[in-house]
Amino acid sequence: MVTRRRLRTILTTLGLYLGGALLVGYFYVNAYTGNHGITARLSLDVQTARLTTERDTLRSERQRWERRVALLRSQSLDPDMLDERARALLDYVDARDLTLMVRRP
């Protein structure tokens, strides 16, 4: 019976190295493209930046509306604001106002 120990040891060694390389490659691919990988992290950073700017825009818009509502409260009623809202809601124009007719396409 002939045994080929040298060939078997070389193939075993190559098999172990190949298995180790495949295992490392698997973990590398998952670290890069997995659910919690590098690309997922970058997309989350982009989404966070976009949502932060949207939040800041909405905060400024809310502050603007809070200032306008504060002007309409009975404690600090601004006559100009009341006049502006009444004209806008009732579609009235004062005789002394300058009106521009704009054609809509």
C-alpha positions in Angstrom: 0.0 0.0 0.0 1.4 3.3 -1.1 0.8 6.4 0.9 1.4 9.8 -0.4 2.0 11.7 2.8 3.8 14.6 1.2 0.9 15.3 -1.3 -1.7 14.9 1.5 0.1 17.3 3.8 0.5 19.9 1.0 -3.2 19.6 0.1 -4.3 19.7 3.7 -2.2 22.9 4.3 -3.6 24.5 1.1 -7.1 23.5 2.2 -6.7 25.1 5.6 -5.2 28.3 4.1 -8.0 28.4 1.5 -10.7 27.9 4.2 -9.1 30.6 6.3 -9.0 33.0 3.4 -12.6 32.3 2.5 -13.7 32.9 6.1 -11.8 36.2 6.3 -13.2 37.1 2.9 -16.8 36.3 4.1 -16.4 38.6 7.1 -14.8 41.3 5.0 -17.7 41.3 2.6 -20.3 41.4 5.4 -18.4 44.2 7.2 -18.5 46.2 4.0 -22.0 45.5 2.6 -23.9 44.0 5.5 -26.9 45.6 7.4 -24.4 47.2 9.8 -21.5 47.6 7.4 -19.6 50.5 6.1 -22.0 51.4 3.3 -25.0 51.1 5.6 -23.2 53.5 8.0 -22.6 56.0 5.2 -26.2 55.9 4.0 -27.3 56.5 7.6 -25.0 59.5 7.9 -26.4 60.9 4.7 -30.0 60.3 5.9 -29.1 61.9 9.3 -27.8 65.0 7.6 -30.8 65.3 5.4 -33.2 64.9 8.3 -31.3 67.4 10.4 -31.6 70.1 7.8 -35.3 69.3 7.4 -35.7 69.6 11.1 -34.0 72.9 11.2 -36.2 74.2 8.4 -39.3 73.1 10.1 -38.2 74.6 13.4 -37.6 78.0 11.7 -41.0 77.7 10.0 -42.7 76.9 13.3 -41.0 79.9 15.0 -42.2 82.1 12.2 -45.8 80.9 12.6 -45.6 81.2 16.4 -44.6 84.9 16.0 -47.5 85.5 13.6 -50.0 83.8 16.0 -48.6 85.8 18.9 -49.4 89.0 17.0 -53.1 87.9 16.6 -53.6 87.2 20.3 -55.9 89.6 22.2 -53.1 90.7 24.6 -50.9 91.9 21.8 -53.1 92.5 18.8 -51.3 94.1 15.9 -53.7 96.1 13.8 -51.7 95.7 10.7 -51.7 91.9 11.1 -55.4 91.9 11.7 -56.0 94.1 8.6 -53.8 91.8 6.5 -55.6 88.6 7.6 -59.0 90.1 7.1 -58.2 91.3 3.6 -56.7 87.9 2.7 -59.7 86.0 4.0 -62.4 88.2 2.7 -60.7 89.1 -0.5 -61.1 92.9 0.0 -59.0 95.7 -1.4 -58.8 99.2 -0.1 -59.5 102.0 -2.6 -56.1 103.5 -1.9 -54.2 100.2 -2.5 -52.2 99.7 -5.7 -53.2 96.5 -7.4 -51.3 94.6 -10.0 -53.1 92.3 -12.5 -51.0 89.3 -13.3 -51.9 86.9 -16.0 -51.6 83.3 -15.1 -50.5 80.8 -17.7 
